[in-house]
Structure formats: structure tokens, C-alpha cells
Amino acid sequence: MTLDTFDPATTTVDVIIVGSGAAGGMAAFSLTQAGLRCLILEAGRDYDPQSEVNMMAPESAAPLRGAATPDKPFGYFDATVGGGWEVDGEPYTMREGSDFRWYRPRMLGGRTNHWGRHAPRWGPYDFKPFSRDGLGVDWPIGYDDVAPFYDRVERMIGVNGGRLELENHPDSPANCLMPPPKPRVPEMLLKATCESMGIPVRAAHTAVLTRDMPHDVAPRSACFNATPCTRGCTIGAFFQTTTSFLPIAKATGRLTVVTDAMVSKVVMAGKDRAAGVEYVDRKTGARHKVEARAVVLAAGTLETTRLLLNSGESPAGLANASGELGRNLTDSTGASFRAFVPALADRPRYNEDGIGGQHVYIPFWLYGEQKRGELDFARGYHFEIGGRFGIPPAATLPRVWGAGLKKAVRAASGATIGMTLRGEMIPNKDTFCEIDQGVKDRFGIPVLRFSFRWSQHELNQVAHGQRIAHAVFKRMNATILSPELPPEKLITAGGEIIHELGTARMGADPRSSVVDSYGQAWDVKNLFLMDGAIFASGAHKNPTLTILALALRASERLAARLKSGALA
């Protein structure tokens, strides 16, 4: 539904949900199944991958052969149809000396339409980091509290993978995971090389179906191993809310979805109770209010934080008695390494597409050394693996033309291996977001200003990862393509990995946290946060599976409290 056909004055709902991505989609699914009437307000435009995605066209059919542009930062066919690193008329600012990138999806389904689909469980150490190294804070919940929800989410969204049998990498119970795809030839070589060095390589847990998932409303088909997942998926093989949670929730008759609705603030009915929200029609600029018994913020870590900082009567924002709102911002560390492996050159051709992305990865394996103080960084990292037939890097090709170039491209195709580092950042006092009162977006809403820096822990972590990656490449007798760099130049910019977390963290004490262990705001009893803002820390593991599990847990708590009258 668009704002042209939606009348807030005549709409009666139990719960307003701001955002339609992982957390918002899960909330809509769970709450409507519980019999509650819900309204999703999505800032982006409507989006239907089944009618909009071009899965089969070659890159040569696109302008600039599909190359990235400012409005399509991941290429012409990427599923991002609105938003990106820069959104017209919606700026953000940075404090002097900071480098931070804020990626904002402006589309129904949010980032689930184009996420990386790596879906690992967090482990016991990830929920209790302070207890291990004295840095940051512990979560008020542990792995055992989240594990039952991991089980259910893996089945609900369709995750493939195998056993890990590693410290702090929990294995899923039987019947939670679909079978993993077979490793590609470069992945098999990397696995043999790493394991000869004592480095584990395991099947990646990936939210892509390897078996059909029948459903009366939203049937999803197994991946047919042919097209890039980042384009979106018309057959529903990879998890996105637009082909799963949202159509199922709509089919109950209890969900209304309104797109192009930019929520500007939470509207209060009293000191500790939300009445609803105010939103702006992104097409006309008109402002409206809509009311509900409860409000769920699931707009993404930083958009949720901006809403709260712009709400309430206090200059500190809403639900911020602790002063922690906007603080404790983290992102995953990132660094990329590549090498050309002569042993893989000119190998026989076969279909090496498989499911999109990696089939195997390298989980963090040095917890014992870290605990004993043998490493100069406190938190872990993992490597995501790339290697398959495709266009080889220019550095691997001779300076020839015509038939000679064609022969060289064919020989070098499939002989490059990439190791991409993703690591944990520890919250620090210099990394946060706040409202820039001197700058407003085109809707008149004050924008976020970022302060960001990596600590020495993160710099040492990526330096260690570079040494490991280059050692693996040398063991393969490969030619290293990525130059050796100091960590300050090697590490990605803040926000570039798009795993921002923690700016409205959960806790057991309202004096040091924004929400309780269910995402319920300490200061506003019918306000629930369900996205990455509530994370007390960020593990090196990708956060989406944990966001989904926590959103399911919180939604069932919210439904129970609404039905019992506890939030009346």
C-alpha cells in the first residue's frame, strides 16, 4: 500500500513497526501469527523481487557493463533499488578526523534484499565478552537463552551448512540446517592448505535453500546455482523478507504495509508511554501521525537511534535516561587479500557457480591463544572465501591482444583465491553518533553526525589476518596480488562492512543501558527495539541471524504482554 491509499485517521492497529527488513519482517510475521493487527511503515519504495529482478541477463546487457555507479554502488543489477552510501537529500555528517560510511536501504525488505547471507550462530563467548577479557560489557542474556530461537529461525528462513565442532562455534541440532553445497575446486585447495597449517576450514552457514521449502502463501524453491544472489531472487531461494515473512503476514489480513513513509519521531502519550509515531510522505512532504498500543523500532541500528534522538522533550532524546543512546557504536573490521594460484590455471571447465558466495569459510580458531594473552588483540575474526571461474584480475594477464589475450583470460580464469577478513570491534568512547542540530534532511529532520575510530585492538587484528592470509598463499606457491600494507591503510572505513550495531544497547541495569534483554525500553514501557541497535557487543560473526532470533524472542514477549494487559 502507498500513502496515496492509506488513511492514518481511520487505521486502528495494535503495533506500529518501523522498518521491513530482518527485524521488522520477523516482528510482522510473529505478531500477526499471534493475532495482533500491525502496521509497517517503510521509508523506502515498494519492491517485489518476483516482478523486478532480472536474474539471467549478462553484465554486458547493462550500462557500463554493470559497473558500480553512485546510485548503484554494487553494480547495475544489484537489488538495491533505492538508497545506498549516499541518499539524495538525506545527508549525514562526521566530526573532524572521522571516516564513516552509512549505507541506507530505501526499499521494502531493507538489506535482506541484498545481504551477504552468511548466517553463523554466535557462541557463549560472544554474549559474555567482558567476562573473558575485561573489555566492553556482558550481555544480560547468554547463548542458552538465544539457542532455541536460533533453532527456529534456521528452520524458518532456510539455512544450509554443516557441523563446525569448534570452540565458541555452536553446532545446530539435527534438522535445523539444509545440506551444504559441495566446495569448489579453489575452496578444496584452500581447505587442504589451511588444514596442513592447523587452520580450520568449515562449510559456511548460508541463508540459501538447497531444498525446496513448500508453503501455501510463499513457496520457495531451492537455488539452481546459476545467477548472482545480490540481484535478488525471484524463486525465493535466498532469504529476504519480501518473499517470505511479509507475504505470509499479509495473508493473515492483519498486516498493513505502507511504503515511502519516513518516520520522523515517536509521539508520546505521557511520560513513559508512546502513543504512536509521526511520519513524512517522502513524495509530498506531508506529515501524519498514527497511533497504536505499542511501537516497534526496527529501522536499522542508526535510523532507529536517530528516531529516538529526535524524539521526546529532552535534548538527550527519548529513552535515554542512561545517556547510552548513540554510544557504543561498532562495525565489523574488514580487509581483503587475493592471490593468483598457478596450480589452478588452465584447469578443466565445469559449472562452478553453486549457491551465491562462499561454500566454505575459516572460523576464528585462536581462542586459546587469545585467552592466554599470546595475541595482541582481544577479539576474533574470520575469513570469507572467494574463488571460482570468472573474469581474472588484470594483474594476472600478459600485455597481449586478440587471440593471445583470449587464451590468457581462459587460462587465468578460476585461478584467483580471495580471503576476506571480518572481525569484531570493541566499543570505544570515541565512536558514537549524535544529532547534528545544524543540518537537516529534505524532510526537515535533523541528521546524524558520526565520530569514529578503530582502536589498536582492531588494527592489530587485521595486521594478524594479513600475516595469516599471506602465509596461506605462500604455502600454495601463489602470487600475492594484494600489497602488504600497514593496518591503518589496510582496514576498511567505519560502516563500510554495513554491520553497525550497539547504539541503544540492552542490559540488566537501566543506568547503563537503553533497553532490557527483550528490547523493551526502560523509560517507555510500550516501546520495543528489535534491530542491531540493542546489541551489547558485536561479534566477528555476521549479525543477521542473531537479529532475527532476538526479534522473534522479543516479538513473542510483546505479544504475550499485550494479550495479558501488561502494557495496557
C-alpha positions, 0 to 999 in steps of 0.5 A: 500500500502507498500513502496515496491509499492509506488513511492514518485517521481511520487505521486502528492497529495494535503495533506500529513497526518501523522498518521491513527488513530482518527485524521488522519482517520477523516482528510482522510475521510473529505478531500477526501469527499471534493475532495482533493487527500491525502496521509497517511503515517503510521509508523506502519504495515498494519492491517485489523481487518476483516482478523486478529482478532480472536474474539471467541477463549478462553484465554486458546487457547493462550500462557500463557493463554493470559497473558500480555507479553512485546510485548503484554502488554494487553494480547495475543489477544489484537489488538495491533499488533505492538508497545506498552510501549516499541518499539524495537529500538525506545527508549525514555528517562526521566530526573532524578526523572521522571516516564513516560510511552509512549505507541506507536501504530505501526499499521494502525488505531493507538489506535482506534484499541484498545481504551477504547471507552468511548466517553463523550462530554466535557462541557463549563467548560472544554474549559474555565478552567482558567476562573473558577479557575485561573489555566492553560489557556482558550481555544480560542474556547468554547463548542458552537463552538465544539457542532455541530461537536460533533453532527456529529461525534456521528452520524458518528462513532456510539455512544450509551448512554443516557441523563446525565442532569448534570452540565458541562455534555452536553446532545446530541440532539435527534438522535445523540446517539444509545440506551444504553445497559441495566446495569448489575446486579453489575452496578444496585447495584452500581447505587442504592448505589451511588444514596442513597449517592447523587452520580450520576450514568449515562449510559456511552457514548460508541463508540459501535453500538447497531444498525446496521449502513448500508453503501455501502463501510463499513457496520457495524453491531451492537455488539452481546455482546459476545467477548472482544472489545480490540481484535478488531472487525471484524463486525465493531461494535466498532469504529476504523478507519480501518473499517470505515473512511479509507475504505470509503476514499479509495473508493473515489480513492483519498486516498493513504495509505502507511504503515511502513513509519516513518516520520522523519521531515517536509521539508520546502519550505521557511520560513513559508511554508512546502513543504512536509515531509521526511520519513524512510522505517522502513524495509530498512532504506531508506529515501524519501521525498514527497511533497504536498500543505499542511501537516497534523500532526496527529501522536499522541500528542508526535510523532507529537511534536517530528516531529516538534522538529526535524524539521526546522533550529532552535534548538527550532524546527519548529513552535515554535516561542512561545517556547510552543512546548513540554510544557504543557504536561498532562495525565489523573490521574488514580487509581483503587479500587475493592471490593468483594460484598457478596450480589452478590455471588452465584447469578443466571447465565445469559449472562452478557457480553453486549457491551465491558466495562462499561454500566454505569459510575459516572460523576464528580458531585462536581462542586459546591463544587469545585467552592466554594473552599470546595475541595482541588483540582481544577479539576474533575474526574470520575469513570469507572465501572467494574463488571460482571461474570468472573474469581474472584480475588484470594483474594476472594477464600478459600485455597481449591482444586478440587471440593471445589475450583470449587464451590468457583470460581462459587460462587465468580464469578460476585461478584467483583465491580471495580471503576476506577478513571480518572481525569484531570491534570493541566499543570505544568512547570515541565512536558514537553518533549524535544529532547534528542540530545544524543540518537537516534532511529534505524532510526537515529532520535533523541528521546524524553526525558520526565520530569514529575510530578503530582502536589498536585492538582492531588494527592489530587484528587485521595486521594478524589476518594479513600475516595469516592470509599471506602465509596461506598463499605462500604455502600454495606457491601463489602470487600475492596480488594484494600489497602488504600494507600497514593496518591503518591503510589496510582496514576498511572505513567505519560502516563500510562492512554495513554491520553497525550495531550497539547504539541503544544497547540492552542490559540488566541495569537501566543506568547503563543501558537503553533497553532490557534483554527483550528490547523493551525500553526502560523509560517507555514501557510500550516501546520495543527495539528489535534491530542491531541497535540493542546489541551489547557487543558485536561479534566477528560473526555476521549479525543477521541471524542473531537479529532475527532470533532476538526479534522473534524472542522479543516479538513473542514477549510483546505479544504475550504482554499485550494479550495479558494487559501488561502494557495496557 
